Amino acid sequence: MLKSGSSKKLPRTVRGFAATLLCLTIFSCSPKKTPIEPDGKIRAVATIAQIGDLAEEIAGERAQVSILIHGSLDPHSYELVKGDDEKLSEADLIFYNGLGLEHGASLSEWLRSSEKGIAIGDRVIQSRPEKLLRKEGAVDPHLWMDVALWAEAVEPMAEAFAKADPEGASYYSARAAILKQKMEEADREVRRTIHRIPADKRYLVTSHDAFQYFTRSYLAEEGEEGWRERFEAPEGLAPDGQLGTSDIRRIVNYLMSHGISILFPESNVSRDSIRKIASVGKQMGLHVRICEEPLYGDAMDGENLHYLDMMRHNAETIARYLEMDE
Ligand SMILES: [Zn+2]
């Protein structure tokens, strides 16, 4: 670095070069119009893969998207680990679900205090307030389990990218339109798959309450008032592994009253609850089976690296096993 006044001792050409360098330095340090990184891309961080996958589809070549909560980690209770703080601090955009999903203390505190955070779930509900579900008074954050509803997340994300990178506005909006179309097609496909099963057999038991939106949209008939009856789970809106005798009895009674015998574990939730229910059910003379393939609720992992693949997998697995359930 040149110290102030040192240019007096330098030859004219070097002084000229130093002045040019100083100008360039001042120019490059001045506030930028957009927060574009040295590699020419803006940086976005998404808390969960179901958001990150959409962000990647919209961002294309213009932005780099990374996901904070990897693989089978539980987004409900995720706490920041080494390196997360840096990742969040360096991001130009932070997409998170909100609606109480990311309630680990360190992460929720970070998101609350950051001006870069965009609560995608809140935005979706602002545009479709009538779609919000609750369970025992608590907001259900699992909006992504209804593909058509989750498609409402695309627009606010594309707008956020365009705001951060105005030159790319038309690029993002074109990619967003393609993505929305793909999601609308997938929504119809998931419903068609599930409706291979006759209505009187469309009942679902999974590990935790992640499938309410899925049930209303796909298991139920259109506009069915009693759709909630089609889904049960031993663990609540956030899986906590706490299972009482009354929870087990409730699920076993549910299986008996609907004449179903298949339990669907979720990829990122311990199978202990499901195993206990199967064991108690068997003691009561029920032929209870546990599906060999997990469903994907809160986490996308294994071969389900993309959101729409995850939803197709869930639909195919549920339909195939309910078809076999005599
Ligand atoms: Zn969940």
Residues whose N, C-alpha, C, O or C-beta is under 5 A from the ligand:
A	BS01	ZN	A210 L237 D298
